Amino acid sequence: MMVEEIAAAAESARWNTYTAWAQMQAQRARMLSDIATHAEPAIVAADRVQMDNARQEFTRRRNSGIDVTA
């Protein structure tokens, strides 16, 4: 009887470990999905701002007579 109880407890512990691991992986996947969903528009907006700033700086230098061909 004792051996069966130990084996059942070990099996239960192993199952709980797998279940906890699967739940953590699912939570991680949801978190990464949320980050990607919310981060992408911010990255695109930052790229646009950076391009606009570079364009304005180029125009400013060109209009100031600075050689911008290099």
N, CA, C and O atoms as a Maestro MAE file, in Angstrom:
{
 s_m_m2io_version
 :::
 2.0.0
}

f_m_ct {
 s_m_title
 :::
 protein
 m_atom[280] {
  # First column is atom index #
  i_m_mmod_type
  r_m_x_coord
  r_m_y_coord
  r_m_z_coord
  i_m_residue_number
  s_m_chain_name
  s_m_pdb_residue_name
  s_m_pdb_atom_name
  i_m_atomic_number
  :::
  1 25 0.817 -1.197 0.000 1 A "MET " " N  " 7
  2 3 0.000 0.000 0.000 1 A "MET " " CA " 6
  3 2 0.858 1.257 0.000 1 A "MET " " C  " 6
  4 15 0.535 2.227 -0.686 1 A "MET " " O  " 8
  5 25 1.913 1.252 0.736 2 A "MET " " N  " 7
  6 3 2.783 2.421 0.848 2 A "MET " " CA " 6
  7 2 3.420 2.752 -0.502 2 A "MET " " C  " 6
  8 15 3.527 3.928 -0.850 2 A "MET " " O  " 8
  9 25 3.835 1.770 -1.251 3 A "VAL " " N  " 7
  10 3 4.469 1.972 -2.550 3 A "VAL " " CA " 6
  11 2 3.490 2.619 -3.527 3 A "VAL " " C  " 6
  12 15 3.856 3.531 -4.268 3 A "VAL " " O  " 8
  13 25 2.252 2.145 -3.523 4 A "GLU " " N  " 7
  14 3 1.246 2.727 -4.411 4 A "GLU " " CA " 6
  15 2 0.966 4.187 -4.066 4 A "GLU " " C  " 6
  16 15 0.773 5.013 -4.958 4 A "GLU " " O  " 8
  17 25 0.945 4.504 -2.775 5 A "GLU " " N  " 7
  18 3 0.696 5.891 -2.347 5 A "GLU " " CA " 6
  19 2 1.840 6.805 -2.782 5 A "GLU " " C  " 6
  20 15 1.617 7.931 -3.226 5 A "GLU " " O  " 8
  21 25 3.064 6.302 -2.646 6 A "ILE " " N  " 7
  22 3 4.236 7.089 -3.062 6 A "ILE " " CA " 6
  23 2 4.219 7.289 -4.572 6 A "ILE " " C  " 6
  24 15 4.493 8.381 -5.069 6 A "ILE " " O  " 8
  25 25 3.895 6.226 -5.289 7 A "ALA " " N  " 7
  26 3 3.840 6.322 -6.750 7 A "ALA " " CA " 6
  27 2 2.735 7.295 -7.176 7 A "ALA " " C  " 6
  28 15 2.929 8.084 -8.100 7 A "ALA " " O  " 8
  29 25 1.599 7.243 -6.518 8 A "ALA " " N  " 7
  30 3 0.497 8.153 -6.852 8 A "ALA " " CA " 6
  31 2 0.873 9.596 -6.529 8 A "ALA " " C  " 6
  32 15 0.565 10.507 -7.298 8 A "ALA " " O  " 8
  33 25 1.537 9.805 -5.396 9 A "ALA " " N  " 7
  34 3 1.964 11.158 -5.020 9 A "ALA " " CA " 6
  35 2 2.997 11.685 -6.016 9 A "ALA " " C  " 6
  36 15 2.954 12.857 -6.390 9 A "ALA " " O  " 8
  37 25 3.921 10.830 -6.446 10 A "ALA " " N  " 7
  38 3 4.933 11.231 -7.425 10 A "ALA " " CA " 6
  39 2 4.287 11.588 -8.755 10 A "ALA " " C  " 6
  40 15 4.653 12.574 -9.394 10 A "ALA " " O  " 8
  41 25 3.317 10.766 -9.163 11 A "GLU " " N  " 7
  42 3 2.616 11.044 -10.421 11 A "GLU " " CA " 6
  43 2 1.835 12.357 -10.327 11 A "GLU " " C  " 6
  44 15 1.814 13.141 -11.276 11 A "GLU " " O  " 8
  45 25 1.203 12.589 -9.195 12 A "SER " " N  " 7
  46 3 0.449 13.827 -8.991 12 A "SER " " CA " 6
  47 2 1.382 15.031 -9.013 12 A "SER " " C  " 6
  48 15 1.066 16.057 -9.616 12 A "SER " " O  " 8
  49 25 2.526 14.907 -8.358 13 A "ALA " " N  " 7
  50 3 3.502 16.005 -8.336 13 A "ALA " " CA " 6
  51 2 4.031 16.283 -9.737 13 A "ALA " " C  " 6
  52 15 4.197 17.439 -10.128 13 A "ALA " " O  " 8
  53 25 4.294 15.215 -10.491 14 A "ARG " " N  " 7
  54 3 4.790 15.386 -11.858 14 A "ARG " " CA " 6
  55 2 3.718 16.068 -12.715 14 A "ARG " " C  " 6
  56 15 4.033 16.964 -13.498 14 A "ARG " " O  " 8
  57 25 2.468 15.655 -12.574 15 A "TRP " " N  " 7
  58 3 1.373 16.256 -13.329 15 A "TRP " " CA " 6
  59 2 1.221 17.734 -12.963 15 A "TRP " " C  " 6
  60 15 1.030 18.578 -13.838 15 A "TRP " " O  " 8
  61 25 1.306 18.039 -11.671 16 A "ASN " " N  " 7
  62 3 1.200 19.441 -11.227 16 A "ASN " " CA " 6
  63 2 2.337 20.285 -11.788 16 A "ASN " " C  " 6
  64 15 2.141 21.447 -12.143 16 A "ASN " " O  " 8
  65 25 3.530 19.692 -11.868 17 A "THR " " N  " 7
  66 3 4.674 20.409 -12.430 17 A "THR " " CA " 6
  67 2 4.438 20.703 -13.911 17 A "THR " " C  " 6
  68 15 4.684 21.821 -14.363 17 A "THR " " O  " 8
  69 25 3.968 19.721 -14.667 18 A "TYR " " N  " 7
  70 3 3.679 19.929 -16.089 18 A "TYR " " CA " 6
  71 2 2.583 20.969 -16.278 18 A "TYR " " C  " 6
  72 15 2.671 21.830 -17.155 18 A "TYR " " O  " 8
  73 25 1.554 20.881 -15.451 19 A "THR " " N  " 7
  74 3 0.441 21.830 -15.546 19 A "THR " " CA " 6
  75 2 0.920 23.244 -15.258 19 A "THR " " C  " 6
  76 15 0.574 24.179 -15.981 19 A "THR " " O  " 8
  77 25 1.713 23.405 -14.209 20 A "ALA " " N  " 7
  78 3 2.241 24.731 -13.864 20 A "ALA " " CA " 6
  79 2 3.132 25.257 -14.983 20 A "ALA " " C  " 6
  80 15 3.068 26.438 -15.325 20 A "ALA " " O  " 8
  81 25 3.967 24.380 -15.557 21 A "TRP " " N  " 7
  82 3 4.844 24.802 -16.650 21 A "TRP " " CA " 6
  83 2 4.015 25.244 -17.857 21 A "TRP " " C  " 6
  84 15 4.310 26.267 -18.475 21 A "TRP " " O  " 8
  85 25 2.989 24.478 -18.188 22 A "ALA " " N  " 7
  86 3 2.133 24.818 -19.333 22 A "ALA " " CA " 6
  87 2 1.410 26.141 -19.090 22 A "ALA " " C  " 6
  88 15 1.272 26.955 -20.003 22 A "ALA " " O  " 8
  89 25 0.957 26.351 -17.876 23 A "GLN " " N  " 7
  90 3 0.285 27.618 -17.557 23 A "GLN " " CA " 6
  91 2 1.254 28.795 -17.668 23 A "GLN " " C  " 6
  92 15 0.887 29.860 -18.164 23 A "GLN " " O  " 8
  93 25 2.484 28.602 -17.206 24 A "MET " " N  " 7
  94 3 3.483 29.670 -17.319 24 A "MET " " CA " 6
  95 2 3.793 29.977 -18.780 24 A "MET " " C  " 6
  96 15 3.940 31.141 -19.154 24 A "MET " " O  " 8
  97 25 3.892 28.940 -19.603 25 A "GLN " " N  " 7
  98 3 4.181 29.159 -21.020 25 A "GLN " " CA " 6
  99 2 3.031 29.886 -21.709 25 A "GLN " " C  " 6
  100 15 3.259 30.755 -22.551 25 A "GLN " " O  " 8
  101 25 1.807 29.537 -21.356 26 A "ALA " " N  " 7
  102 3 0.647 30.212 -21.938 26 A "ALA " " CA " 6
  103 2 0.606 31.670 -21.509 26 A "ALA " " C  " 6
  104 15 0.304 32.552 -22.313 26 A "ALA " " O  " 8
  105 25 0.912 31.924 -20.241 27 A "GLN " " N  " 7
  106 3 0.939 33.306 -19.747 27 A "GLN " " CA " 6
  107 2 2.041 34.097 -20.451 27 A "GLN " " C  " 6
  108 15 1.842 35.253 -20.825 27 A "GLN " " O  " 8
  109 25 3.189 33.478 -20.626 28 A "ARG " " N  " 7
  110 3 4.310 34.142 -21.318 28 A "ARG " " CA " 6
  111 2 3.931 34.468 -22.760 28 A "ARG " " C  " 6
  112 15 4.237 35.554 -23.253 28 A "ARG " " O  " 8
  113 25 3.272 33.538 -23.430 29 A "ALA " " N  " 7
  114 3 2.852 33.761 -24.815 29 A "ALA " " CA " 6
  115 2 1.855 34.916 -24.899 29 A "ALA " " C  " 6
  116 15 1.943 35.750 -25.800 29 A "ALA " " O  " 8
  117 25 0.909 34.966 -23.962 30 A "ARG " " N  " 7
  118 3 -0.052 36.079 -23.948 30 A "ARG " " CA " 6
  119 2 0.657 37.401 -23.703 30 A "ARG " " C  " 6
  120 15 0.342 38.403 -24.346 30 A "ARG " " O  " 8
  121 25 1.616 37.413 -22.774 31 A "MET " " N  " 7
  122 3 2.347 38.635 -22.463 31 A "MET " " CA " 6
  123 2 3.138 39.121 -23.679 31 A "MET " " C  " 6
  124 15 3.111 40.308 -24.003 31 A "MET " " O  " 8
  125 25 3.837 38.210 -24.347 32 A "LEU " " N  " 7
  126 3 4.614 38.589 -25.527 32 A "LEU " " CA " 6
  127 2 3.708 39.088 -26.646 32 A "LEU " " C  " 6
  128 15 4.063 40.023 -27.364 32 A "LEU " " O  " 8
  129 25 2.559 38.478 -26.793 33 A "SER " " N  " 7
  130 3 1.603 38.922 -27.799 33 A "SER " " CA " 6
  131 2 1.110 40.335 -27.490 33 A "SER " " C  " 6
  132 15 1.011 41.175 -28.384 33 A "SER " " O  " 8
  133 25 0.801 40.589 -26.217 34 A "ASP " " N  " 7
  134 3 0.365 41.931 -25.812 34 A "ASP " " CA " 6
  135 2 1.458 42.963 -26.051 34 A "ASP " " C  " 6
  136 15 1.187 44.065 -26.528 34 A "ASP " " O  " 8
  137 25 2.692 42.605 -25.718 35 A "ILE " " N  " 7
  138 3 3.810 43.533 -25.927 35 A "ILE " " CA " 6
  139 2 3.959 43.835 -27.413 35 A "ILE " " C  " 6
  140 15 4.113 44.994 -27.796 35 A "ILE " " O  " 8
  141 25 3.914 42.815 -28.243 36 A "ALA " " N  " 7
  142 3 4.062 43.017 -29.686 36 A "ALA " " CA " 6
  143 2 2.925 43.864 -30.236 36 A "ALA " " C  " 6
  144 15 3.144 44.731 -31.082 36 A "ALA " " O  " 8
  145 25 1.727 43.617 -29.764 37 A "THR " " N  " 7
  146 3 0.564 44.367 -30.248 37 A "THR " " CA " 6
  147 2 0.681 45.843 -29.918 37 A "THR " " C  " 6
  148 15 0.375 46.698 -30.749 37 A "THR " " O  " 8
  149 25 1.126 46.142 -28.701 38 A "HIS " " N  " 7
  150 3 1.186 47.540 -28.268 38 A "HIS " " CA " 6
  151 2 2.489 48.223 -28.663 38 A "HIS " " C  " 6
  152 15 2.524 49.444 -28.819 38 A "HIS " " O  " 8
  153 25 3.552 47.458 -28.824 39 A "ALA " " N  " 7
  154 3 4.851 48.048 -29.129 39 A "ALA " " CA " 6
  155 2 4.979 48.425 -30.595 39 A "ALA " " C  " 6
  156 15 5.628 49.421 -30.915 39 A "ALA " " O  " 8
  157 25 4.381 47.659 -31.489 40 A "GLU " " N  " 7
  158 3 4.564 47.908 -32.916 40 A "GLU " " CA " 6
  159 2 4.138 49.318 -33.322 40 A "GLU " " C  " 6
  160 15 4.908 49.991 -34.007 40 A "GLU " " O  " 8
  161 25 2.950 49.806 -32.935 41 A "PRO " " N  " 7
  162 3 2.587 51.172 -33.308 41 A "PRO " " CA " 6
  163 2 3.554 52.214 -32.739 41 A "PRO " " C  " 6
  164 15 3.838 53.220 -33.389 41 A "PRO " " O  " 8
  165 25 4.057 51.972 -31.532 42 A "ALA " " N  " 7
  166 3 5.005 52.908 -30.929 42 A "ALA " " CA " 6
  167 2 6.319 52.932 -31.701 42 A "ALA " " C  " 6
  168 15 6.916 53.992 -31.885 42 A "ALA " " O  " 8
  169 25 6.764 51.772 -32.148 43 A "ILE " " N  " 7
  170 3 8.007 51.702 -32.924 43 A "ILE " " CA " 6
  171 2 7.828 52.405 -34.260 43 A "ILE " " C  " 6
  172 15 8.704 53.155 -34.690 43 A "ILE " " O  " 8
  173 25 6.708 52.170 -34.915 44 A "VAL " " N  " 7
  174 3 6.435 52.822 -36.196 44 A "VAL " " CA " 6
  175 2 6.374 54.336 -36.009 44 A "VAL " " C  " 6
  176 15 6.926 55.084 -36.816 44 A "VAL " " O  " 8
  177 25 5.708 54.788 -34.951 45 A "ALA " " N  " 7
  178 3 5.618 56.230 -34.683 45 A "ALA " " CA " 6
  179 2 6.995 56.815 -34.410 45 A "ALA " " C  " 6
  180 15 7.309 57.907 -34.885 45 A "ALA " " O  " 8
  181 25 7.813 56.108 -33.658 46 A "ALA " " N  " 7
  182 3 9.169 56.590 -33.368 46 A "ALA " " CA " 6
  183 2 9.992 56.674 -34.646 46 A "ALA " " C  " 6
  184 15 10.753 57.624 -34.834 46 A "ALA " " O  " 8
  185 25 9.846 55.690 -35.523 47 A "ASP " " N  " 7
  186 3 10.552 55.729 -36.807 47 A "ASP " " CA " 6
  187 2 10.110 56.939 -37.631 47 A "ASP " " C  " 6
  188 15 10.937 57.596 -38.263 47 A "ASP " " O  " 8
  189 25 8.817 57.229 -37.626 48 A "ARG " " N  " 7
  190 3 8.322 58.389 -38.364 48 A "ARG " " CA " 6
  191 2 8.888 59.686 -37.810 48 A "ARG " " C  " 6
  192 15 9.301 60.565 -38.566 48 A "ARG " " O  " 8
  193 25 8.907 59.801 -36.497 49 A "VAL " " N  " 7
  194 3 9.458 61.003 -35.864 49 A "VAL " " CA " 6
  195 2 10.930 61.148 -36.215 49 A "VAL " " C  " 6
  196 15 11.387 62.244 -36.540 49 A "VAL " " O  " 8
  197 25 11.674 60.051 -36.150 50 A "GLN " " N  " 7
  198 3 13.096 60.093 -36.479 50 A "GLN " " CA " 6
  199 2 13.301 60.500 -37.940 50 A "GLN " " C  " 6
  200 15 14.194 61.295 -38.233 50 A "GLN " " O  " 8
  201 25 12.499 59.975 -38.850 51 A "MET " " N  " 7
  202 3 12.614 60.342 -40.259 51 A "MET " " CA " 6
  203 2 12.259 61.814 -40.466 51 A "MET " " C  " 6
  204 15 12.936 62.519 -41.214 51 A "MET " " O  " 8
  205 25 11.206 62.275 -39.809 52 A "ASP " " N  " 7
  206 3 10.827 63.682 -39.924 52 A "ASP " " CA " 6
  207 2 11.936 64.591 -39.407 52 A "ASP " " C  " 6
  208 15 12.246 65.614 -40.019 52 A "ASP " " O  " 8
  209 25 12.531 64.214 -38.279 53 A "ASN " " N  " 7
  210 3 13.635 65.011 -37.728 53 A "ASN " " CA " 6
  211 2 14.829 65.038 -38.681 53 A "ASN " " C  " 6
  212 15 15.441 66.086 -38.885 53 A "ASN " " O  " 8
  213 25 15.154 63.894 -39.258 54 A "ALA " " N  " 7
  214 3 16.272 63.827 -40.202 54 A "ALA " " CA " 6
  215 2 15.972 64.670 -41.442 54 A "ALA " " C  " 6
  216 15 16.851 65.368 -41.947 54 A "ALA " " O  " 8
  217 25 14.735 64.604 -41.930 55 A "ARG " " N  " 7
  218 3 14.341 65.388 -43.102 55 A "ARG " " CA " 6
  219 2 14.435 66.891 -42.808 55 A "ARG " " C  " 6
  220 15 14.919 67.663 -43.635 55 A "ARG " " O  " 8
  221 25 13.971 67.291 -41.630 56 A "GLN " " N  " 7
  222 3 14.038 68.711 -41.252 56 A "GLN " " CA " 6
  223 2 15.482 69.179 -41.114 56 A "GLN " " C  " 6
  224 15 15.828 70.284 -41.534 56 A "GLN " " O  " 8
  225 25 16.325 68.326 -40.521 57 A "GLU " " N  " 7
  226 3 17.740 68.684 -40.371 57 A "GLU " " CA " 6
  227 2 18.411 68.795 -41.746 57 A "GLU " " C  " 6
  228 15 19.199 69.714 -41.972 57 A "GLU " " O  " 8
  229 25 18.113 67.890 -42.645 58 A "PHE " " N  " 7
  230 3 18.665 67.948 -43.994 58 A "PHE " " CA " 6
  231 2 18.250 69.252 -44.678 58 A "PHE " " C  " 6
  232 15 19.077 69.942 -45.274 58 A "PHE " " O  " 8
  233 25 16.957 69.580 -44.585 59 A "THR " " N  " 7
  234 3 16.447 70.807 -45.212 59 A "THR " " CA " 6
  235 2 17.102 72.038 -44.589 59 A "THR " " C  " 6
  236 15 17.480 72.970 -45.299 59 A "THR " " O  " 8
  237 25 17.236 72.040 -43.268 60 A "ARG " " N  " 7
  238 3 17.864 73.172 -42.591 60 A "ARG " " CA " 6
  239 2 19.301 73.356 -43.068 60 A "ARG " " C  " 6
  240 15 19.726 74.474 -43.362 60 A "ARG " " O  " 8
  241 25 20.046 72.256 -43.143 61 A "ARG " " N  " 7
  242 3 21.447 72.346 -43.590 61 A "ARG " " CA " 6
  243 2 21.525 72.791 -45.051 61 A "ARG " " C  " 6
  244 15 22.357 73.630 -45.398 61 A "ARG " " O  " 8
  245 25 20.678 72.244 -45.895 62 A "ARG " " N  " 7
  246 3 20.697 72.606 -47.305 62 A "ARG " " CA " 6
  247 2 20.374 74.085 -47.475 62 A "ARG " " C  " 6
  248 15 21.022 74.782 -48.255 62 A "ARG " " O  " 8
  249 25 19.366 74.562 -46.740 63 A "ASN " " N  " 7
  250 3 18.971 75.974 -46.844 63 A "ASN " " CA " 6
  251 2 19.995 76.910 -46.234 63 A "ASN " " C  " 6
  252 15 20.019 78.095 -46.569 63 A "ASN " " O  " 8
  253 25 20.847 76.405 -45.343 64 A "SER " " N  " 7
  254 3 21.889 77.221 -44.721 64 A "SER " " CA " 6
  255 2 23.158 77.265 -45.558 64 A "SER " " C  " 6
  256 15 24.115 77.953 -45.202 64 A "SER " " O  " 8
  257 25 23.171 76.539 -46.661 65 A "GLY " " N  " 7
  258 3 24.342 76.531 -47.530 65 A "GLY " " CA " 6
  259 2 25.356 75.480 -47.156 65 A "GLY " " C  " 6
  260 15 26.454 75.463 -47.713 65 A "GLY " " O  " 8
  261 25 25.029 74.612 -46.238 66 A "ILE " " N  " 7
  262 3 25.949 73.530 -45.855 66 A "ILE " " CA " 6
  263 2 25.895 72.445 -46.914 66 A "ILE " " C  " 6
  264 15 24.819 72.085 -47.390 66 A "ILE " " O  " 8
  265 25 27.078 71.917 -47.290 67 A "ASP " " N  " 7
  266 3 27.137 70.866 -48.313 67 A "ASP " " CA " 6
  267 2 26.493 69.592 -47.768 67 A "ASP " " C  " 6
  268 15 26.997 69.004 -46.812 67 A "ASP " " O  " 8
  269 25 25.404 69.173 -48.360 68 A "VAL " " N  " 7
  270 3 24.681 67.978 -47.915 68 A "VAL " " CA " 6
  271 2 24.848 66.826 -48.877 68 A "VAL " " C  " 6
  272 15 24.132 65.830 -48.775 68 A "VAL " " O  " 8
  273 25 25.791 66.939 -49.824 69 A "THR " " N  " 7
  274 3 25.969 65.869 -50.808 69 A "THR " " CA " 6
  275 2 26.812 64.738 -50.292 69 A "THR " " C  " 6
  276 15 26.834 63.666 -50.897 69 A "THR " " O  " 8
  277 25 27.515 64.940 -49.181 70 A "ALA " " N  " 7
  278 3 28.427 63.895 -48.661 70 A "ALA " " CA " 6
  279 2 27.672 62.823 -47.917 70 A "ALA " " C  " 6
  280 15 28.277 61.875 -47.418 70 A "ALA " " O  " 8
  :::
 }
 m_bond[279] {
  # First column is bond index #
  i_m_from
  i_m_to
  i_m_order
  :::
  1 1 2 1
  2 2 3 1
  3 3 4 2
  4 3 5 1
  5 5 6 1
  6 6 7 1
  7 7 8 2
  8 7 9 1
  9 9 10 1
  10 10 11 1
  11 11 12 2
  12 11 13 1
  13 13 14 1
  14 14 15 1
  15 15 16 2
  16 15 17 1
  17 17 18 1
  18 18 19 1
  19 19 20 2
  20 19 21 1
  21 21 22 1
  22 22 23 1
  23 23 24 2
  24 23 25 1
  25 25 26 1
  26 26 27 1
  27 27 28 2
  28 27 29 1
  29 29 30 1
  30 30 31 1
  31 31 32 2
  32 31 33 1
  33 33 34 1
  34 34 35 1
  35 35 36 2
  36 35 37 1
  37 37 38 1
  38 38 39 1
  39 39 40 2
  40 39 41 1
  41 41 42 1
  42 42 43 1
  43 43 44 2
  44 43 45 1
  45 45 46 1
  46 46 47 1
  47 47 48 2
  48 47 49 1
  49 49 50 1
  50 50 51 1
  51 51 52 2
  52 51 53 1
  53 53 54 1
  54 54 55 1
  55 55 56 2
  56 55 57 1
  57 57 58 1
  58 58 59 1
  59 59 60 2
  60 59 61 1
  61 61 62 1
  62 62 63 1
  63 63 64 2
  64 63 65 1
  65 65 66 1
  66 66 67 1
  67 67 68 2
  68 67 69 1
  69 69 70 1
  70 70 71 1
  71 71 72 2
  72 71 73 1
  73 73 74 1
  74 74 75 1
  75 75 76 2
  76 75 77 1
  77 77 78 1
  78 78 79 1
  79 79 80 2
  80 79 81 1
  81 81 82 1
  82 82 83 1
  83 83 84 2
  84 83 85 1
  85 85 86 1
  86 86 87 1
  87 87 88 2
  88 87 89 1
  89 89 90 1
  90 90 91 1
  91 91 92 2
  92 91 93 1
  93 93 94 1
  94 94 95 1
  95 95 96 2
  96 95 97 1
  97 97 98 1
  98 98 99 1
  99 99 100 2
  100 99 101 1
  101 101 102 1
  102 102 103 1
  103 103 104 2
  104 103 105 1
  105 105 106 1
  106 106 107 1
  107 107 108 2
  108 107 109 1
  109 109 110 1
  110 110 111 1
  111 111 112 2
  112 111 113 1
  113 113 114 1
  114 114 115 1
  115 115 116 2
  116 115 117 1
  117 117 118 1
  118 118 119 1
  119 119 120 2
  120 119 121 1
  121 121 122 1
  122 122 123 1
  123 123 124 2
  124 123 125 1
  125 125 126 1
  126 126 127 1
  127 127 128 2
  128 127 129 1
  129 129 130 1
  130 130 131 1
  131 131 132 2
  132 131 133 1
  133 133 134 1
  134 134 135 1
  135 135 136 2
  136 135 137 1
  137 137 138 1
  138 138 139 1
  139 139 140 2
  140 139 141 1
  141 141 142 1
  142 142 143 1
  143 143 144 2
  144 143 145 1
  145 145 146 1
  146 146 147 1
  147 147 148 2
  148 147 149 1
  149 149 150 1
  150 150 151 1
  151 151 152 2
  152 151 153 1
  153 153 154 1
  154 154 155 1
  155 155 156 2
  156 155 157 1
  157 157 158 1
  158 158 159 1
  159 159 160 2
  160 159 161 1
  161 161 162 1
  162 162 163 1
  163 163 164 2
  164 163 165 1
  165 165 166 1
  166 166 167 1
  167 167 168 2
  168 167 169 1
  169 169 170 1
  170 170 171 1
  171 171 172 2
  172 171 173 1
  173 173 174 1
  174 174 175 1
  175 175 176 2
  176 175 177 1
  177 177 178 1
  178 178 179 1
  179 179 180 2
  180 179 181 1
  181 181 182 1
  182 182 183 1
  183 183 184 2
  184 183 185 1
  185 185 186 1
  186 186 187 1
  187 187 188 2
  188 187 189 1
  189 189 190 1
  190 190 191 1
  191 191 192 2
  192 191 193 1
  193 193 194 1
  194 194 195 1
  195 195 196 2
  196 195 197 1
  197 197 198 1
  198 198 199 1
  199 199 200 2
  200 199 201 1
  201 201 202 1
  202 202 203 1
  203 203 204 2
  204 203 205 1
  205 205 206 1
  206 206 207 1
  207 207 208 2
  208 207 209 1
  209 209 210 1
  210 210 211 1
  211 211 212 2
  212 211 213 1
  213 213 214 1
  214 214 215 1
  215 215 216 2
  216 215 217 1
  217 217 218 1
  218 218 219 1
  219 219 220 2
  220 219 221 1
  221 221 222 1
  222 222 223 1
  223 223 224 2
  224 223 225 1
  225 225 226 1
  226 226 227 1
  227 227 228 2
  228 227 229 1
  229 229 230 1
  230 230 231 1
  231 231 232 2
  232 231 233 1
  233 233 234 1
  234 234 235 1
  235 235 236 2
  236 235 237 1
  237 237 238 1
  238 238 239 1
  239 239 240 2
  240 239 241 1
  241 241 242 1
  242 242 243 1
  243 243 244 2
  244 243 245 1
  245 245 246 1
  246 246 247 1
  247 247 248 2
  248 247 249 1
  249 249 250 1
  250 250 251 1
  251 251 252 2
  252 251 253 1
  253 253 254 1
  254 254 255 1
  255 255 256 2
  256 255 257 1
  257 257 258 1
  258 258 259 1
  259 259 260 2
  260 259 261 1
  261 261 262 1
  262 262 263 1
  263 263 264 2
  264 263 265 1
  265 265 266 1
  266 266 267 1
  267 267 268 2
  268 267 269 1
  269 269 270 1
  270 270 271 1
  271 271 272 2
  272 271 273 1
  273 273 274 1
  274 274 275 1
  275 275 276 2
  276 275 277 1
  277 277 278 1
  278 278 279 1
  279 279 280 2
  :::
 }
}
